[in-house]
Amino acid sequence: MITPVRRGPMLAVLLTGQVMASMDGSIVSVAAQTIREGLNADGAAIQLIVSGYLLTTGVLLVTCARIGDVIGHRRAFLLGLGWFTAASLLCGLAPTATVLVLARVAQAAGAALLTPQIFALILQHFDGAARRRAIGVYSMVLALGVALGQVIGGLVAGADLFGLSWRPIFLVNVPIGLVVALAGRRVLPDSRTDGQARLDPAGVAVLTAAMTALTVPLIFGQEQGWPAWAWISLAGGVALLAGFAGYEARARHPLLDPAALRPAGVKPGLAACWIVMGCYTVFLLTLTLHLQDALGYSPLRAGLAFVPYALGFGTLSLTWSRYPRRLRDALPVAGPLAFAAGAGLLALRWHEVASVPLLMLAGAGHAAGYSPLIARITSLVEPRLASAISALNATGPVLAGVTAVAGLGSVYFAAPTSAAGVQRVAVAVAALLLIGTACAARVTYAQRRKDPAKKRYCGKRAPVSRR
């Protein structure tokens, strides 16, 4: 049921929380060397500081989405925000690398609790055109938070504010988190539960084990040369995930309600969203590495090079909901194709001037392949399944991202030159985006079958009864 709320302030609070969580997934990357020198940390510690955040969120997101059903999405968001803010303070004050690693894990746990509630609250309190606009802004924040983290991380770490070196990249979350928490208590709607939702400990245990077994080798296996343990862990993770799916189909209180995946078009739609987000993650990483390693860009300059991409993504994300229906319907199919074209042409030869329109094309294609599609998926499922869709929408891109980086990152590093690596990755990304295009087309077909009144009749309007 859609309830009347102060939608503008509510959305501002939710999306500020999302920006904080998204940025902290990447903000450490450009400051890693500064942290290493300041804490005298070894390579293993730095890897855990950078990747432990992603690992922890990937493992906990589904469980935390279900916690929102149990205790209420408002309460879960505010609790996660408070936890994230306190952990950020601990990160900024960490005296040793070990403390910083543990604080990053705690910070990620807070992010995993607050982020699924954001999409769930949007689905519960927005509908129609308002929901499409909200999802457009949400999608922009979700995708661009990673790039924004790189830029701000470079700026803050390089500025050495108050002589604190890298610490302000974490400490800045503290005042922002306090303000957002106070505002959230005032503007977020009360989301009382019906008392029937339960957290299934067995489901939590199996899913946690499965996600850990999958994400650990994907994050750390490449750097260690893909040893035997990585492949064994991946195989075990897949088996555990299959077991989890079978268990959930029979569970009395499923951790991830299988009903969310039953409507026609939901599964291929989610697959298309995950493919687009995974391709974005590896495209951003490999092109950033190429700009720094081969072309001599500084981390900050490399981050700023993606501003046109952000402009293309942001422009389409904020405007697509106002397009004519026929154009909106075409965006999820046309988007991945535009993304592939822009990324492919950029990989052939980087030129600072020519890259601007190509980055804007790729960014707009990315937005077109995600925002309208996830909005369409939400129209296919019942409102009671908002948390399940939110969990899938949060976990899928994380898993797709680490998989793409692990697989295509290996392709990039195995190439004889950085330019050749980027080109090989671009070919693979284009192939994946073609699969995403086919999946998105299936969603369009499923939606037309669901609503026969909106079908096209051989390019003509449906006949009108004269009775």
URGI-V598387 format. One record per backbone hydrogen bond with DSSP energy under -0.5 kcal/mol. CO is the residue of the C=O (numbers start at 1). NH is the residue of the N-H. If there is no record, write none. Layout:
co | nh
CO | NH
CO | NH
//
This chain:
co | nh
1 | 3
5 | 7
6 | 10
7 | 11
8 | 12
9 | 13
10 | 14
11 | 15
12 | 16
13 | 17
14 | 18
15 | 19
16 | 20
17 | 21
18 | 22
19 | 23
20 | 24
22 | 25
23 | 26
23 | 27
26 | 29
26 | 30
28 | 31
28 | 32
29 | 32
31 | 35
32 | 36
33 | 37
34 | 38
35 | 39
36 | 40
36 | 41
42 | 46
43 | 47
44 | 48
45 | 49
46 | 50
47 | 51
48 | 52
51 | 55
52 | 56
53 | 57
54 | 58
55 | 59
56 | 60
57 | 61
60 | 64
61 | 65
62 | 66
63 | 67
64 | 68
65 | 69
66 | 69
66 | 70
67 | 71
68 | 72
72 | 76
73 | 77
74 | 78
75 | 79
76 | 80
77 | 81
78 | 82
79 | 83
80 | 84
81 | 85
82 | 86
83 | 87
84 | 88
85 | 89
86 | 90
87 | 91
88 | 92
89 | 93
90 | 94
91 | 94
96 | 100
97 | 101
98 | 102
99 | 103
100 | 104
101 | 105
102 | 106
103 | 107
104 | 108
105 | 109
106 | 110
107 | 111
108 | 112
109 | 113
110 | 114
111 | 115
112 | 116
114 | 118
115 | 118
115 | 119
116 | 120
117 | 121
118 | 122
119 | 123
120 | 124
121 | 125
122 | 126
124 | 3
127 | 130
127 | 131
128 | 132
129 | 133
130 | 134
131 | 135
132 | 136
133 | 137
134 | 138
135 | 139
136 | 140
137 | 141
138 | 142
139 | 143
140 | 144
141 | 145
143 | 146
143 | 147
144 | 148
145 | 149
146 | 150
147 | 151
148 | 152
149 | 153
150 | 154
151 | 155
152 | 156
153 | 157
154 | 158
155 | 159
156 | 160
156 | 161
160 | 163
161 | 164
164 | 167
166 | 169
167 | 170
167 | 171
168 | 172
170 | 173
171 | 174
171 | 175
172 | 176
173 | 177
174 | 178
175 | 179
176 | 180
177 | 181
178 | 182
179 | 183
180 | 184
181 | 185
182 | 186
183 | 186
183 | 187
184 | 188
190 | 192
198 | 200
199 | 201
200 | 204
201 | 205
202 | 206
203 | 207
204 | 208
205 | 209
206 | 210
207 | 211
208 | 212
209 | 213
210 | 214
211 | 215
212 | 216
213 | 217
214 | 218
215 | 219
216 | 220
217 | 221
220 | 224
221 | 226
222 | 225
227 | 230
227 | 231
228 | 232
229 | 233
230 | 234
231 | 235
232 | 236
233 | 237
234 | 238
235 | 239
236 | 240
237 | 241
238 | 242
239 | 243
240 | 244
241 | 245
242 | 246
243 | 247
244 | 248
245 | 249
246 | 250
247 | 250
247 | 251
251 | 254
257 | 260
258 | 261
259 | 262
259 | 263
263 | 266
265 | 269
266 | 270
267 | 271
268 | 272
269 | 273
270 | 274
271 | 275
272 | 276
273 | 277
274 | 278
275 | 279
276 | 280
277 | 281
278 | 282
279 | 283
280 | 284
281 | 285
282 | 286
283 | 287
284 | 288
285 | 289
286 | 290
287 | 291
288 | 292
289 | 293
290 | 294
290 | 295
291 | 297
292 | 296
298 | 302
299 | 303
300 | 304
301 | 305
303 | 306
304 | 307
306 | 310
307 | 311
308 | 312
309 | 313
310 | 314
311 | 315
312 | 316
313 | 317
314 | 318
315 | 319
316 | 319
316 | 320
319 | 322
320 | 323
324 | 328
325 | 329
326 | 330
327 | 331
328 | 332
330 | 333
330 | 334
331 | 335
332 | 336
333 | 337
334 | 338
335 | 339
336 | 340
337 | 341
338 | 342
339 | 343
340 | 344
341 | 345
342 | 346
343 | 347
344 | 348
345 | 349
351 | 355
353 | 356
353 | 357
354 | 358
355 | 359
356 | 360
357 | 361
358 | 362
359 | 363
360 | 364
361 | 365
362 | 366
363 | 367
364 | 368
365 | 369
366 | 370
367 | 370
367 | 371
367 | 372
370 | 374
371 | 375
372 | 376
373 | 377
374 | 378
375 | 379
377 | 380
377 | 381
378 | 381
382 | 385
383 | 386
385 | 389
386 | 390
387 | 391
388 | 392
389 | 393
390 | 394
391 | 395
392 | 396
394 | 398
395 | 399
396 | 400
397 | 401
398 | 402
399 | 403
400 | 404
401 | 405
402 | 406
403 | 407
404 | 408
404 | 409
405 | 409
406 | 410
407 | 411
408 | 412
409 | 413
410 | 414
411 | 415
412 | 415
417 | 421
418 | 422
419 | 423
420 | 424
421 | 425
422 | 426
423 | 427
424 | 428
425 | 429
426 | 430
427 | 431
428 | 432
429 | 433
430 | 434
431 | 435
432 | 436
433 | 437
434 | 438
435 | 439
436 | 440
437 | 441
438 | 442
439 | 443
440 | 444
441 | 445
442 | 446
443 | 447
444 | 448
445 | 449
446 | 450
447 | 451
451 | 454
452 | 455
456 | 458
457 | 460
460 | 457
//
